[in-house]
Amino acid sequence: MKKSLLILCTAALLFTACETRDHREKLLQEITQAEQKFLSKARNITLEESQRLMDLYLAFANDFPKDSLTPEMLFRCATVAASSQQEIYAITLYQRIYDEYPDHALRPIALLEWALAYDNMGDVEHAKPLYEQFLVMFPDNLYATDAEHLLEMVEKTPEEWEFFMQQLDSLDQEK
């Protein structure tokens, strides 16, 4: 009786593992096809196509949270969301990468993109501390200098921006 139960459990585990692997491969294949379609259309992407691709990325991340590809899928999803003017959605995804994958190479970039998304929305109160956090946590990162410049820019007052823009205009006119 114990042997039969052990064999049955082993068979069930093998079946589940194969089914999970097949589901993973099918999702990756759908993602690849959707990405190819997305990239081939370049600027003529519909909101529905963007949403379909984001849904596939998120399905992979939710179905396989421990998979080594999951942070990348979340990052791709956030990138598509940000390019589709869905900054709040992108922010939640960048934050998820940052919070749930502390050892992943995309963590610093997710933090910087998180700050940039707030910055692009004009939300200085959220962007500034994230830029500062990036500089404290990742001072030697390839993008640390960029983060410093972005922090300087986000701290500018409207008057400083106006002066800055006037200087740029005068430089353009000199050329």
N, CA and C of each residue as an Amber inpcrd file, in Angstrom:
protein
   525
   0.8170000  -1.1920000   0.0000000   0.0000000   0.0000000   0.0000000
   0.8690000   1.2670000   0.0000000   1.9080000   1.2610000   0.8610000
   2.7970000   2.4280000   0.9210000   3.5360000   2.6270000  -0.4030000
   3.9590000   1.5230000  -1.0380000   4.6510000   1.6120000  -2.3180000
   3.7350000   2.1980000  -3.3830000   2.5020000   1.7720000  -3.4020000
   1.5350000   2.2770000  -4.3850000   1.3120000   3.7660000  -4.1980000
   1.1960000   4.1890000  -2.9500000   0.9900000   5.6000000  -2.6470000
   2.2180000   6.4150000  -3.0570000   3.4090000   5.8860000  -2.7780000
   4.6450000   6.5640000  -3.1530000   4.7620000   6.6810000  -4.6770000
   4.4420000   5.6390000  -5.3860000   4.4910000   5.6570000  -6.8520000
   3.4850000   6.6550000  -7.3970000   2.2950000   6.6640000  -6.8370000
   1.2530000   7.5860000  -7.2720000   1.6830000   9.0390000  -7.0410000
   2.2420000   9.3260000  -5.8690000   2.7140000  10.6930000  -5.5670000
   3.8480000  11.0990000  -6.4980000   4.7790000  10.1830000  -6.7520000
   5.8950000  10.4750000  -7.6480000   5.3900000  10.7600000  -9.0640000
   4.4470000   9.9560000  -9.5280000   3.8780000  10.1610000 -10.8610000
   3.1660000  11.5050000 -10.9450000   2.4390000  11.8550000  -9.8970000
   1.7290000  13.1440000  -9.8770000   2.7190000  14.3030000  -9.9180000
   3.8070000  14.1970000  -9.1720000   4.8300000  15.2470000  -9.1750000
   5.4840000  15.3820000 -10.5400000   5.8000000  14.2700000 -11.1670000
   6.4030000  14.3140000 -12.5030000   5.4500000  14.9280000 -13.5210000
   4.1820000  14.5710000 -13.4350000   3.1820000  15.1160000 -14.3390000
   3.0580000  16.6250000 -14.1460000   3.0230000  17.0630000 -12.8880000
   2.9090000  18.4940000 -12.5790000   4.1410000  19.2420000 -13.0740000
   5.3200000  18.6730000 -12.8780000   6.5520000  19.3250000 -13.3310000
   6.5620000  19.4770000 -14.8510000   6.1420000  18.4430000 -15.5610000
   6.0910000  18.5200000 -17.0290000   5.0600000  19.5460000 -17.4770000
   3.9160000  19.5570000 -16.8130000   2.8630000  20.5050000 -17.1600000
   3.3320000  21.9390000 -16.9230000   4.0350000  22.1660000 -15.8170000
   4.5580000  23.4980000 -15.4950000   5.5980000  23.9170000 -16.5280000
   6.4840000  23.0000000 -16.8950000   7.5070000  23.3090000 -17.8980000
   6.8580000  23.6460000 -19.2380000   5.8440000  22.8760000 -19.6110000
   5.1380000  23.1460000 -20.8620000   4.4550000  24.5090000 -20.8260000
   3.8330000  24.8430000 -19.6970000   3.1660000  26.1450000 -19.5570000
   4.1820000  27.2800000 -19.6730000   5.3360000  27.1080000 -19.0420000
   6.3980000  28.1250000 -19.0890000   6.8570000  28.3320000 -20.5320000
   7.1270000  27.2260000 -21.2200000   7.6010000  27.3130000 -22.6020000
   6.5480000  27.9410000 -23.5140000   5.2950000  27.6020000 -23.3030000
   4.2180000  28.1750000 -24.1100000   4.1270000  29.6820000 -23.8870000
   4.2100000  30.1100000 -22.6230000   4.1750000  31.5430000 -22.3190000
   5.3530000  32.2660000 -22.9570000   6.5430000  31.6910000 -22.8500000
   7.7280000  32.3180000 -23.4530000   7.5800000  32.4270000 -24.9690000
   6.9850000  31.4160000 -25.5750000   6.7550000  31.4560000 -27.0170000
   5.7520000  32.5590000 -27.3740000   4.6900000  32.6900000 -26.5920000
   3.7070000  33.7480000 -26.8330000   4.3300000  35.1310000 -26.6450000
   5.1830000  35.2530000 -25.6470000   5.8670000  36.5280000 -25.3920000
   6.7580000  36.8840000 -26.5790000   7.5260000  35.9130000 -27.0570000
   8.4130000  36.1590000 -28.1980000   7.6260000  36.6070000 -29.4210000
   6.5240000  35.9370000 -29.7000000   5.6970000  36.3120000 -30.8500000
   5.1080000  37.7190000 -30.6770000   4.6210000  38.0130000 -29.4820000
   4.0340000  39.3330000 -29.2240000   5.0990000  40.4280000 -29.3100000
   6.3150000  40.1340000 -28.8120000   7.4030000  41.1110000 -28.9070000
   7.7860000  41.3660000 -30.3600000   7.8570000  40.3180000 -31.1570000
   8.2000000  40.4850000 -32.5720000   7.1590000  41.3510000 -33.2790000
   5.9110000  41.0960000 -33.0030000   4.8370000  41.8960000 -33.5900000
   4.9350000  43.3380000 -33.1120000   5.1860000  43.4980000 -31.8170000
   5.3050000  44.8150000 -31.1970000   6.4420000  45.6050000 -31.8470000
   7.5980000  44.9750000 -31.9750000   8.7690000  45.6560000 -32.5390000
   8.6300000  45.9180000 -34.0340000   7.9530000  45.0360000 -34.7370000
   7.8130000  45.2310000 -36.1820000   6.8870000  46.3910000 -36.5160000
   5.9770000  46.6940000 -35.6130000   5.0310000  47.7860000 -35.8740000
   5.5710000  49.1340000 -35.4120000   6.6150000  49.1100000 -34.6200000
   7.2730000  50.3190000 -34.1040000   6.2820000  51.3490000 -33.5750000
   6.0230000  52.3850000 -34.3300000   5.2080000  53.4960000 -33.8460000
   3.7020000  53.2780000 -34.0270000   3.3030000  52.2230000 -34.6710000
   1.8830000  51.9870000 -34.9350000   1.2770000  50.9540000 -33.9860000
   1.7570000  50.9300000 -32.7630000   1.2740000  49.9710000 -31.7710000
  -0.0440000  50.4680000 -31.2000000  -1.0090000  49.5770000 -31.1320000
  -2.2860000  49.9500000 -30.5130000  -2.2010000  49.7170000 -29.0110000
  -3.0840000  50.3530000 -28.2950000  -3.1440000  50.1680000 -26.8410000
  -3.4380000  48.7030000 -26.5100000  -4.2650000  48.0620000 -27.3190000
  -4.6050000  46.6560000 -27.0940000  -3.3750000  45.7590000 -27.2500000
  -2.5280000  46.0610000 -28.2430000  -1.3120000  45.2740000 -28.4440000
  -0.3340000  45.4780000 -27.2920000  -0.2150000  46.7060000 -26.8400000
   0.6410000  46.9770000 -25.6810000   0.1250000  46.2300000 -24.4580000
  -1.1800000  46.2850000 -24.2640000  -1.7810000  45.6270000 -23.1040000
  -1.6030000  44.1110000 -23.1840000  -1.7380000  43.5480000 -24.3650000
  -1.5640000  42.1000000 -24.5490000  -0.1460000  41.6880000 -24.1610000
   0.8310000  42.4510000 -24.6070000   2.2170000  42.1400000 -24.2720000
   2.4410000  42.2750000 -22.7650000   1.9200000  43.3390000 -22.1740000
   2.0650000  43.5090000 -20.7240000   1.3880000  42.3780000 -19.9680000
   0.2260000  41.9440000 -20.4330000  -0.4810000  40.8270000 -19.7860000
   0.3460000  39.5460000 -19.8300000   1.0190000  39.3110000 -20.9520000
   1.8640000  38.1170000 -21.0740000   3.0590000  38.1950000 -20.1200000
   3.7120000  39.3490000 -20.0840000   4.8310000  39.5130000 -19.1540000
   4.3820000  39.2760000 -17.7110000   3.2780000  39.8690000 -17.3610000
   2.7770000  39.7470000 -15.9910000   2.3260000  38.3230000 -15.6910000
   1.7210000  37.6420000 -16.6590000   1.3180000  36.2470000 -16.4640000
   2.5420000  35.3910000 -16.1420000   3.6250000  35.6150000 -16.8950000
   4.8520000  34.8650000 -16.6380000   5.3550000  35.1560000 -15.2230000
   5.4180000  36.4260000 -14.8670000   5.9290000  36.8150000 -13.5460000
   5.0720000  36.2410000 -12.4220000   3.7760000  36.2560000 -12.6030000
   2.8870000  35.7470000 -11.5530000   2.8860000  34.2230000 -11.4800000
   3.0040000  33.5800000 -12.6280000   3.0120000  32.1140000 -12.6520000
   4.3470000  31.5260000 -12.2230000   5.4240000  32.2740000 -12.4330000
   6.7690000  31.7780000 -12.1390000   7.5780000  32.8280000 -11.3550000
   7.1270000  33.1770000 -10.1440000   7.7880000  34.2580000  -9.3880000
   9.2490000  33.9730000  -9.0250000   9.6330000  32.7160000  -8.9590000
  11.0160000  32.3590000  -8.5940000  11.9080000  32.1220000  -9.8100000
  11.3450000  32.2170000 -11.0050000  12.1110000  31.9900000 -12.2270000
  13.1430000  33.0980000 -12.4140000  14.2950000  32.7350000 -12.9460000
  15.3580000  33.7320000 -13.1520000  14.9650000  34.7960000 -14.1750000
  14.0080000  34.5090000 -15.0430000  13.5670000  35.4780000 -16.0470000
  12.5090000  36.4610000 -15.5250000  11.9410000  36.1850000 -14.3770000
  10.8270000  36.9980000 -13.8920000  11.1760000  38.4760000 -13.7090000
  12.2930000  38.8380000 -13.0740000  12.5900000  40.2720000 -12.9680000
  12.6900000  40.9600000 -14.3290000  13.2560000  40.2670000 -15.3050000
  13.3630000  40.8370000 -16.6530000  11.9770000  41.0110000 -17.2780000
  11.0940000  40.0390000 -17.0670000   9.7300000  40.1480000 -17.6000000
   8.9990000  41.3280000 -16.9620000   9.1750000  41.5050000 -15.6640000
   8.5600000  42.6460000 -14.9810000   9.1330000  43.9550000 -15.5040000
  10.4380000  43.9720000 -15.7460000  11.0830000  45.1850000 -16.2520000
  10.5780000  45.5160000 -17.6540000  10.4600000  44.5100000 -18.5040000
   9.9380000  44.7300000 -19.8570000   8.4930000  45.2570000 -19.7870000
   7.7200000  44.6680000 -18.8880000   6.3330000  45.0990000 -18.7240000
   6.2860000  46.5600000 -18.2870000   7.1360000  46.9280000 -17.3470000
   7.1870000  48.3120000 -16.8700000   7.6090000  49.2660000 -17.9840000
   8.5390000  48.8420000 -18.8050000   9.0050000  49.6760000 -19.9180000
   7.8760000  49.9330000 -20.9180000   7.1300000  48.8830000 -21.2360000
   5.9980000  49.0490000 -22.1500000   4.9440000  49.9470000 -21.5080000
   4.6970000  49.7480000 -20.2200000   3.7160000  50.5800000 -19.5150000
   4.1310000  52.0530000 -19.5380000   5.3880000  52.3220000 -19.2580000
   5.8710000  53.7050000 -19.2510000   5.7660000  54.3320000 -20.6390000
   6.0720000  53.5520000 -21.6640000   5.9930000  54.0920000 -23.0250000
   4.5530000  54.2560000 -23.4940000   3.6300000  53.6450000 -22.7820000
   2.2000000  53.7600000 -23.1030000   1.5030000  54.7750000 -22.2000000
   2.2880000  55.6390000 -21.5640000   1.7730000  56.6550000 -20.6460000
   0.9950000  56.0470000 -19.4800000   1.4230000  54.8770000 -19.0330000
   0.8310000  54.2260000 -17.8660000   1.8720000  54.2310000 -16.7400000
   2.2760000  55.4540000 -16.3670000   3.3730000  55.6010000 -15.4110000
   3.0850000  54.9620000 -14.0540000   1.8490000  55.0730000 -13.5750000
   1.5280000  54.5050000 -12.2640000   1.7230000  52.9910000 -12.2890000
   1.2900000  52.3640000 -13.3660000   1.4810000  50.9260000 -13.5180000
   2.9740000  50.5980000 -13.5810000   3.7250000  51.3790000 -14.3450000
   5.1750000  51.1640000 -14.4420000   5.8210000  51.3020000 -13.0690000
   5.3940000  52.2930000 -12.3200000   5.9480000  52.5110000 -10.9730000
   5.7430000  51.2860000 -10.0990000   4.5530000  50.7110000 -10.1230000
   4.2980000  49.5290000  -9.2840000   5.1840000  48.3570000  -9.7010000
   5.4470000  48.2390000 -10.9930000   6.3030000  47.1510000 -11.4660000
   7.7680000  47.3840000 -11.1050000   8.2510000  48.6140000 -11.2770000
   9.6350000  48.9130000 -10.8760000   9.8120000  48.6940000  -9.3740000
   8.8260000  49.1020000  -8.6130000   8.8970000  48.9070000  -7.1670000
   8.8910000  47.4140000  -6.8260000   8.1010000  46.6570000  -7.5450000
   8.0430000  45.2040000  -7.3030000   9.4020000  44.5600000  -7.5570000
  10.0490000  44.9400000  -8.6550000  11.3880000  44.4030000  -8.9460000
  12.3370000  44.7680000  -7.8060000  12.3060000  46.0310000  -7.4200000
  13.2030000  46.5190000  -6.3710000  12.9690000  45.7790000  -5.0480000
  11.7020000  45.5970000  -4.6890000  11.3730000  44.9830000  -3.4040000
  11.5360000  43.4660000  -3.3800000  11.1460000  42.8000000  -4.4530000
  11.0870000  41.3430000  -4.4450000  12.3510000  40.6470000  -4.9470000
  13.2310000  41.3970000  -5.6060000  14.4320000  40.7800000  -6.1870000
  15.6790000  41.5710000  -5.7790000  16.0000000  41.5510000  -4.4800000
  17.0900000  42.4000000  -3.9700000  18.4760000  42.0610000  -4.5010000
  18.6600000  40.8740000  -5.0240000  19.9840000  40.4910000  -5.5190000
  20.0910000  40.5150000  -7.0410000  19.0430000  40.9370000  -7.7080000
  19.0520000  40.9160000  -9.1730000  19.7670000  42.1460000  -9.7360000
  20.4210000  41.9580000 -10.8550000  21.1720000  43.0390000 -11.5040000
  20.2690000  44.1930000 -11.9520000  18.9930000  43.9320000 -12.1640000
  18.0760000  44.9950000 -12.5890000  17.5890000  45.8720000 -11.4260000
  17.8880000  45.4960000 -10.2130000  17.3920000  46.2560000  -9.0630000
  17.7900000  47.7310000  -9.0990000  19.0650000  48.0770000  -9.3090000
  19.4190000  49.5040000  -9.3480000  18.7080000  50.2520000 -10.4770000
  18.6220000  49.6190000 -11.6420000  17.9860000  50.2750000 -12.7810000
  16.4910000  50.4440000 -12.5320000  15.8930000  49.4520000 -11.8740000
  14.4710000  49.5610000 -11.5310000  14.2400000  50.7480000 -10.5950000
  15.1400000  50.9510000  -9.6430000  15.0170000  52.0920000  -8.7290000
  15.1440000  53.4100000  -9.4920000  16.1000000  53.4880000 -10.3970000
  16.2800000  54.7090000 -11.1780000  15.0750000  54.9560000 -12.0930000
  14.5780000  53.9230000 -12.7360000  13.4030000  54.0650000 -13.6030000
  12.1570000  54.4370000 -12.7920000  12.0680000  53.9270000 -11.5900000
  10.9870000  54.2610000 -10.6670000  11.0000000  55.7720000 -10.4060000
  12.1850000  56.2940000 -10.1070000  12.3370000  57.7360000  -9.8770000
  11.9960000  58.5200000 -11.1430000  12.4810000  58.0510000 -12.2780000
  12.2160000  58.7280000 -13.5530000  10.7230000  58.7760000 -13.8850000
  10.0160000  57.7020000 -13.5740000   8.5730000  57.6790000 -13.8470000
   7.8650000  58.7620000 -13.0370000   8.2410000  58.8820000 -11.7660000
   7.6590000  59.9600000 -10.9560000   8.0660000  61.3210000 -11.4960000
   9.3280000  61.4250000 -11.8700000   9.8510000  62.6820000 -12.4160000
   9.0810000  63.0710000 -13.6810000   8.8590000  62.1220000 -14.5630000
   8.1270000  62.3920000 -15.8030000   6.6910000  62.8350000 -15.5460000
   6.1390000  62.4210000 -14.4190000   4.7840000  62.8320000 -14.0520000
   4.7920000  64.1870000 -13.3390000   5.9960000  64.7230000 -13.0820000
   6.1120000  65.9940000 -12.3780000   5.9680000  65.8580000 -10.8730000
   6.1260000  64.6450000 -10.3620000   5.9700000  64.3790000  -8.9320000
   7.3400000  64.4130000  -8.2500000   7.7960000  65.6260000  -7.9760000
   9.1180000  65.8390000  -7.3760000   9.2070000  65.2190000  -5.9880000
   8.1140000  65.2810000  -5.2300000   8.1230000  64.7550000  -3.8560000
   8.4570000  63.2700000  -3.8010000   8.0920000  62.5160000  -4.8250000
   8.4320000  61.0980000  -4.8570000   9.7260000  60.8340000  -5.6160000
   9.9770000  61.5890000  -6.6610000  11.1680000  61.3590000  -7.4880000
  12.4550000  61.6620000  -6.7260000  12.4990000  62.8070000  -6.0640000
  13.7330000  63.2460000  -5.3990000  14.2750000  62.2220000  -4.3940000
  13.4500000  61.7140000  -3.4530000  14.0170000  60.7390000  -2.5150000
  14.4670000  59.4360000  -3.1800000  13.8440000  59.0830000  -4.2840000
  14.2690000  57.8730000  -4.9870000  15.6130000  58.0850000  -5.6720000
  15.8150000  59.2590000  -6.2700000  17.1400000  59.5690000  -6.8400000
  18.1920000  59.5450000  -5.7350000  17.8680000  60.1480000  -4.5990000
  18.8090000  60.1700000  -3.4690000  19.1080000  58.7600000  -2.9780000
  18.0760000  57.9430000  -2.8940000  18.2500000  56.5530000  -2.4680000
  19.1540000  55.8000000  -3.4380000  18.9530000  56.0290000  -4.7230000
  19.7980000  55.3940000  -5.7320000  21.2630000  55.7600000  -5.5020000
  21.5220000  57.0440000  -5.2870000  22.9030000  57.5070000  -5.1190000
  23.5450000  56.9630000  -3.8420000  22.7430000  56.7880000  -2.8030000
  23.2720000  56.2320000  -1.5530000  23.5420000  54.7340000  -1.7100000
  22.5930000  54.0340000  -2.3060000  22.7100000  52.5770000  -2.4000000
  23.6420000  52.1030000  -3.5150000  23.7120000  52.8730000  -4.5850000
  24.4780000  52.4360000  -5.7560000  25.4140000  53.5350000  -6.2590000
  26.2940000  54.0470000  -5.3930000  27.1470000  55.1840000  -5.7820000
  28.1210000  54.8690000  -6.9090000  28.4590000  53.6150000  -7.0880000
  29.4150000  53.2380000  -8.1230000  28.7470000  52.6870000  -9.3760000
  27.4320000  52.7540000  -9.4160000  26.6950000  52.2410000 -10.5650000
  27.0080000  53.0650000 -11.8050000  26.9320000  52.4230000 -12.9390000
  27.1790000  53.0630000 -14.2300000  26.3050000  54.3140000 -14.4200000
  25.1020000  54.3060000 -13.8240000  24.1630000  55.4110000 -14.0100000
  24.1560000  56.4170000 -12.8440000  25.1210000  56.3330000 -11.9530000
  25.1640000  57.2380000 -10.8000000  25.3080000  58.7040000 -11.2320000
  26.1420000  58.9620000 -12.2240000  26.3110000  60.3390000 -12.7050000
  25.0070000  60.8590000 -13.2980000  24.3330000  60.0100000 -14.0480000
  23.0340000  60.3950000 -14.6110000  22.0440000  60.7140000 -13.4900000
  22.0590000  59.8870000 -12.4590000  21.1540000  60.1110000 -11.3230000
  21.4650000  61.4370000 -10.6380000  22.7450000  61.7630000 -10.5290000
  23.1250000  63.0610000  -9.9370000  22.5620000  64.2130000 -10.7600000
  22.7060000  64.1300000 -12.0740000  22.1830000  65.1900000 -12.9570000
  20.6610000  65.2650000 -12.8780000  20.0130000  64.1250000 -12.8450000
  18.5470000  64.1110000 -12.7480000  18.0880000  64.7020000 -11.4220000
  18.8260000  64.4200000 -10.3630000  18.4990000  64.9930000  -9.0570000
  18.6580000  66.5100000  -9.0820000  19.7170000  66.9790000  -9.7160000
  19.9100000  68.4340000  -9.8520000  18.7510000  69.0580000 -10.6280000
  18.3250000  68.3940000 -11.6840000  17.2500000  68.9330000 -12.5300000
  15.9160000  68.9420000 -11.7870000  15.6520000  67.8800000 -11.0370000
  14.3620000  67.7800000 -10.3580000  14.2520000  68.8180000  -9.2290000
  15.3910000  69.2800000  -8.7460000  15.3860000  70.2620000  -7.6650000
  15.2470000  71.7020000  -8.1530000  15.2740000  71.9080000  -9.4440000
  15.1800000  73.2710000  -9.9880000  13.7830000  73.8540000  -9.7720000
  13.7650000  75.1190000  -9.4370000  12.4990000  75.8370000  -9.3040000
  12.0050000  76.2210000 -10.7020000  10.7330000  76.5970000 -10.8430000
  10.2510000  77.0330000 -12.1580000  11.0560000  78.2020000 -12.7230000
  11.4990000  79.0930000 -11.8570000  12.3010000  80.2320000 -12.3130000
  13.6550000  79.7700000 -12.8420000  14.2670000  78.8180000 -12.1510000
  15.5440000  78.2790000 -12.6070000  15.3740000  77.5470000 -13.9350000
  14.2580000  76.8490000 -14.1040000  13.9780000  76.1730000 -15.3630000
  13.8360000  77.1760000 -16.4960000  13.1320000  78.2610000 -16.2270000
  12.9420000  79.2850000 -17.2480000  14.2880000  79.8700000 -17.6650000
  15.1380000  80.1760000 -16.6880000  16.4680000  80.7010000 -16.9670000
  17.2900000  79.6830000 -17.7670000  17.2280000  78.4390000 -17.3610000
  17.9370000  77.3620000 -18.0350000  17.4800000  77.2430000 -19.4870000
  16.1950000  77.2780000 -19.7240000  15.6470000  77.1780000 -21.0800000
  16.0510000  78.3800000 -21.9290000  16.1080000  79.5630000 -21.3200000
  16.5410000  80.7550000 -22.0500000  17.9960000  80.6060000 -22.4750000
  18.8210000  80.0580000 -21.5940000  20.2220000  79.8320000 -21.9370000
  20.3500000  78.8490000 -23.0990000  19.5480000  77.7960000 -23.0810000
  19.5770000  76.8450000 -24.1850000  19.1490000  77.4990000 -25.4850000
  18.1130000  78.3190000 -25.4270000  17.6460000  79.0300000 -26.6240000
  18.7320000  79.9390000 -27.1860000  19.4240000  80.6410000 -26.2860000
  20.4690000  81.5420000 -26.7670000  21.6240000  80.7740000 -27.3850000
  21.9380000  79.6060000 -26.8490000  22.9730000  78.7540000 -27.4470000
  22.5640000  78.2740000 -28.8210000  21.2820000  77.9050000 -28.9690000
  20.7650000  77.4640000 -30.2710000  20.8310000  78.5960000 -31.2950000
  20.5420000  79.7950000 -30.8600000  20.5360000  80.9420000 -31.7880000
  21.9430000  81.3100000 -32.2240000  22.9270000  81.0580000 -31.3800000
  24.3170000  81.3470000 -31.7230000  24.8360000  80.4080000 -32.8020000
  24.2630000  79.2330000 -32.8890000  24.7370000  78.2400000 -33.8710000
  24.2600000  78.6450000 -35.1880000
